[in-house]
Amino acid sequence: MVSGGRAWLEEIERLDVACYAAIASTPTPRLDRAMTRLSRAADYSRLSLAAAAGLALFGGADGRRAAVAGLASVAATATVINVAVKPIARRRRPDRIAHEVPIARHVPMPSSRSFPSGHSAAAFAFAGGAGGVVPAASLPLHALAGLVAYSRVHTGVHYPLDTLVGSILGAALSDLTRRLT
């Protein structure tokens, strides 16, 4: 018999894989192109860098402070996720072939562990950091972060739980970073 805590984890795992499989098997050719482009644009926090540049150039002194806060949050979050969390979690990436994720959705499969999603964490960290300084930017930046998180599942490189936890960690770490800086 499986212990209560272990049974919960197994059920969450089954639900996570089932959600991944449902997304993989749903035909969405127009969405495929958009999510693939978005996922690639988020590599190396390029979207956050572009948003920081826009805030710094057009947002005045508050925009510059927001850009710095957002990028500081990304740096802190990326360090925590990649140095402390991913090595402990050790979750393997999804098998896109076994789940029949359409080839049109594929982006390069990262070599790092799957849990949590670094793209999701970084996107939410930037949104929280910059949005905390310029509240008018918060909603669009968080919406973009949510799309980045979904794009990682849609392209088959993460399970939904990876992106959910990455998003939560990114938001929490951005708050902590803002308080410490």
Helices and strands as residue ranges (DSSP letters): H 4-25, H 29-41, G 43-45, H 46-58, H 60-79, I 80-85, H 86-89, G 103-105, H 118-133, H 135-154, H 160-180
